[in-house]
Structures are given as structure tokens and as C-alpha cells.
Amino acid sequence: METESRKEKLKSLARHDAQGRMLSGTIVIFELRAETEEQAKNTQYSQDLFVLGMAKLDKGIGPTMELKELVLELEAKDGPPLEAGPRQSIVNLGKDKYHLKLGKAFGKEAKATPRKLRIPRGNNSHAINHPKVKELAAKAVGDAKDPREKVKRIVQFVHDYVRPS
């Protein structure tokens, strides 16, 4: 079954079996398919970018919501497979082996340049001086004085205020 939404012109394609169960489908650029968990996790079976980017672990890592940092050992014949970034570093261990260290403690420090710190004066894409924007910002921040608390409140306000349509 192939469909296209009238308003957004988004295309989707779905394949079903004789009982009407969906076997596979495509929504814009996302592919869906019915497969067992074993098939989904098998990198030999799947060509899914997410699956191919997964790392096999030799032991449990504990509650993932509490995970702060992770060190992975990688093999790569053509040099480091990844670059250092704001939350990761790569260490050459020799003999085509590397440690990928992930977490805030392992990243290189990224400082904002004076140009990036400049506040835009306001234009069509940054209507920061519009009275309604100023009113909503003041409502979101409330009586918060600490910058972290202000950001926290703004994030919560946007989450509650903005609705997809």
C-alpha cells in the first residue's frame, strides 16, 4: 500500500502479509521491518545504520540512565576510526587498536568564540526583540536568578508550550 499525505506531501509504503500484519514499510526516509530481536541485533543480517553503529559488549554496563562514561576498545587498520570531540577522545594503543573514551571527562574543551557569544540583534529568524517573545521569555524564567535555573525553566516552558502541528 502506497500513500501520500495531502498537506505535507509525505510518502509512505507498507507491505503486509495475507493476515494484514505489516512486514515492512517506509515513511519518508525511515524503514520499518518486522524481524526478530536476534535478527535486529545481528550486524551480519542488518544493513541498518543504527545497528552497524552498535558496539558488542563483553559484560554488562549497569543501569544505562546512570552511565557517565564508557571506554570501548576498537580495531581499525587504516588509522583512528573516529576523531576527538567535545565528549570523546581516541587513544592509539598500537597494533591497530584504539580506546574510544566517551563522556564529559574525556572530551576536549570547547570554548565559545567571541563571535558565537554575540547576541543577535533580531531578524526574521531571531525575533528576540518581539514583544510577545519577550513576554513569553519573562514568563518562562519567572523569578529565577541562576543561569542554570533560567535555562532549566525555559526548556520546561518550551516543552509545555510548543505543540507539534
One Martini backbone bead per residue (centre of mass of N, CA, C, O) as a GRO file, in nm:
protein
  165
    1MET     BB    1   0.096   0.037   0.025
    2GLU     BB    2   0.044   0.368  -0.104
    3THR     BB    3   0.113   0.699   0.031
    4GLU     BB    4  -0.012   1.053   0.053
    5SER     BB    5  -0.009   1.344   0.191
    6ARG     BB    6  -0.168   1.633   0.135
    7LYS     BB    7  -0.016   1.858   0.293
    8GLU     BB    8   0.303   1.738   0.307
    9LYS     BB    9   0.379   1.511   0.093
   10LEU     BB   10   0.406   1.231   0.232
   11LYS     BB   11   0.557   0.922   0.193
   12SER     BB   12   0.429   0.577   0.190
   13LEU     BB   13   0.518   0.224   0.258
   14ALA     BB   14   0.336  -0.095   0.268
   15ARG     BB   15   0.380  -0.436   0.384
   16HIS     BB   16   0.168  -0.727   0.374
   17ASP     BB   17   0.013  -0.990   0.476
   18ALA     BB   18  -0.265  -1.196   0.459
   19GLN     BB   19  -0.339  -1.088   0.770
   20GLY     BB   20  -0.228  -0.766   0.781
   21ARG     BB   21   0.063  -0.769   0.852
   22MET     BB   22   0.341  -0.594   0.892
   23LEU     BB   23   0.661  -0.625   0.732
   24SER     BB   24   0.697  -0.340   0.578
   25GLY     BB   25   0.835   0.005   0.564
   26THR     BB   26   0.801   0.353   0.443
   27ILE     BB   27   0.891   0.675   0.594
   28VAL     BB   28   1.034   0.847   0.389
   29ILE     BB   29   1.349   0.751   0.542
   30PHE     BB   30   1.205   0.527   0.705
   31GLU     BB   31   1.257   0.193   0.809
   32LEU     BB   32   1.039  -0.087   0.838
   33ARG     BB   33   1.059  -0.413   1.018
   34ALA     BB   34   0.995  -0.745   1.055
   35GLU     BB   35   1.179  -0.876   1.335
   36THR     BB   36   1.378  -1.014   1.523
   37GLU     BB   37   1.592  -0.944   1.768
   38GLU     BB   38   1.824  -1.109   1.653
   39GLN     BB   39   1.820  -0.976   1.374
   40ALA     BB   40   1.850  -0.676   1.466
   41LYS     BB   41   2.145  -0.748   1.615
   42ASN     BB   42   2.258  -0.855   1.343
   43THR     BB   43   2.519  -0.737   1.146
   44GLN     BB   44   2.497  -0.952   0.910
   45TYR     BB   45   2.185  -0.889   0.841
   46SER     BB   46   2.213  -0.585   0.880
   47GLN     BB   47   2.209  -0.232   0.728
   48ASP     BB   48   2.169  -0.065   0.964
   49LEU     BB   49   2.308   0.212   1.094
   50PHE     BB   50   2.252   0.162   1.391
   51VAL     BB   51   2.358  -0.128   1.404
   52LEU     BB   52   2.646  -0.067   1.285
   53GLY     BB   53   2.693   0.138   1.550
   54MET     BB   54   2.724  -0.089   1.732
   55ALA     BB   55   2.831  -0.240   2.039
   56LYS     BB   56   2.998  -0.505   2.166
   57LEU     BB   57   2.967  -0.660   2.479
   58ASP     BB   58   3.137  -0.848   2.749
   59LYS     BB   59   2.960  -0.672   2.954
   60GLY     BB   60   2.794  -0.516   3.174
   61ILE     BB   61   2.686  -0.154   3.245
   62GLY     BB   62   2.428  -0.116   3.371
   63PRO     BB   63   2.258   0.155   3.435
   64THR     BB   64   2.215   0.376   3.173
   65MET     BB   65   2.111   0.634   3.334
   66GLU     BB   66   2.406   0.626   3.505
   67LEU     BB   67   2.586   0.678   3.274
   68LYS     BB   68   2.901   0.867   3.223
   69GLU     BB   69   3.108   0.645   3.105
   70LEU     BB   70   3.304   0.509   2.816
   71VAL     BB   71   3.512   0.226   2.711
   72LEU     BB   72   3.641   0.140   2.390
   73GLU     BB   73   3.757  -0.120   2.187
   74LEU     BB   74   3.936  -0.084   1.880
   75GLU     BB   75   3.956  -0.177   1.533
   76ALA     BB   76   4.202  -0.032   1.293
   77LYS     BB   77   4.390  -0.022   0.993
   78ASP     BB   78   4.336   0.312   0.900
   79GLY     BB   79   4.326   0.427   1.166
   80PRO     BB   80   4.134   0.628   1.315
   81PRO     BB   81   3.778   0.603   1.326
   82LEU     BB   82   3.791   0.866   1.506
   83GLU     BB   83   3.736   1.171   1.659
   84ALA     BB   84   3.775   1.411   1.853
   85GLY     BB   85   3.563   1.565   2.107
   86PRO     BB   86   3.357   1.706   2.344
   87ARG     BB   87   3.289   1.368   2.439
   88GLN     BB   88   3.573   1.260   2.306
   89SER     BB   89   3.835   1.010   2.279
   90ILE     BB   90   4.145   0.895   2.118
   91VAL     BB   91   4.353   0.598   2.167
   92ASN     BB   92   4.661   0.474   2.089
   93LEU     BB   93   4.775   0.123   2.132
   94GLY     BB   94   4.845  -0.017   1.892
   95LYS     BB   95   4.800  -0.256   1.665
   96ASP     BB   96   4.510  -0.136   1.563
   97LYS     BB   97   4.441  -0.001   1.846
   98TYR     BB   98   4.166   0.148   2.039
   99HIS     BB   99   4.041   0.408   2.249
  100LEU     BB  100   3.710   0.494   2.328
  101LYS     BB  101   3.623   0.790   2.500
  102LEU     BB  102   3.323   0.846   2.681
  103GLY     BB  103   3.264   1.169   2.800
  104LYS     BB  104   3.312   1.459   2.959
  105ALA     BB  105   3.612   1.390   3.064
  106PHE     BB  106   3.724   1.323   2.748
  107GLY     BB  107   3.694   1.589   2.628
  108LYS     BB  108   3.744   1.857   2.457
  109GLU     BB  109   3.767   2.177   2.491
  110ALA     BB  110   3.488   2.405   2.432
  111LYS     BB  111   3.499   2.730   2.319
  112ALA     BB  112   3.363   3.025   2.292
  113THR     BB  113   3.345   3.264   2.079
  114PRO     BB  114   3.290   3.592   2.048
  115ARG     BB  115   3.099   3.555   1.806
  116LYS     BB  116   2.907   3.340   1.951
  117LEU     BB  117   2.834   3.542   2.197
  118ARG     BB  118   2.678   3.709   2.028
  119ILE     BB  119   2.388   3.888   2.015
  120PRO     BB  120   2.127   3.905   1.835
  121ARG     BB  121   1.923   4.167   1.720
  122GLY     BB  122   1.724   4.072   1.509
  123ASN     BB  123   1.507   3.882   1.303
  124ASN     BB  124   1.324   3.658   1.138
  125SER     BB  125   1.491   3.416   1.295
  126HIS     BB  126   1.539   3.642   1.553
  127ALA     BB  127   1.272   3.748   1.757
  128ILE     BB  128   1.387   3.885   2.043
  129ASN     BB  129   1.222   4.184   2.027
  130HIS     BB  130   0.955   4.073   2.054
  131PRO     BB  131   0.705   4.114   2.273
  132LYS     BB  132   0.612   3.815   2.293
  133VAL     BB  133   0.889   3.693   2.349
  134LYS     BB  134   0.949   3.855   2.605
  135GLU     BB  135   0.702   3.759   2.764
  136LEU     BB  136   0.764   3.451   2.754
  137ALA     BB  137   1.044   3.464   2.882
  138ALA     BB  138   0.956   3.585   3.152
  139LYS     BB  139   0.760   3.356   3.222
  140ALA     BB  140   0.967   3.124   3.217
  141VAL     BB  141   1.177   3.238   3.430
  142GLY     BB  142   1.081   3.433   3.634
  143ASP     BB  143   1.266   3.427   3.950
  144ALA     BB  144   1.520   3.350   3.827
  145LYS     BB  145   1.889   3.384   3.862
  146ASP     BB  146   2.015   3.136   3.770
  147PRO     BB  147   2.118   3.025   3.469
  148ARG     BB  148   2.039   2.725   3.500
  149GLU     BB  149   1.747   2.778   3.590
  150LYS     BB  150   1.659   2.931   3.341
  151VAL     BB  151   1.706   2.706   3.137
  152LYS     BB  152   1.525   2.496   3.268
  153ARG     BB  153   1.263   2.667   3.242
  154ILE     BB  154   1.267   2.707   2.937
  155VAL     BB  155   1.257   2.413   2.855
  156GLN     BB  156   0.990   2.350   2.999
  157PHE     BB  157   0.820   2.564   2.857
  158VAL     BB  158   0.858   2.463   2.569
  159HIS     BB  159   0.747   2.180   2.618
  160ASP     BB  160   0.458   2.295   2.708
  161TYR     BB  161   0.400   2.507   2.464
  162VAL     BB  162   0.496   2.329   2.236
  163ARG     BB  163   0.317   2.200   1.949
  164PRO     BB  164   0.262   1.980   1.727
  165SER     BB  165   0.127   2.042   1.363
   0.00000   0.00000   0.00000
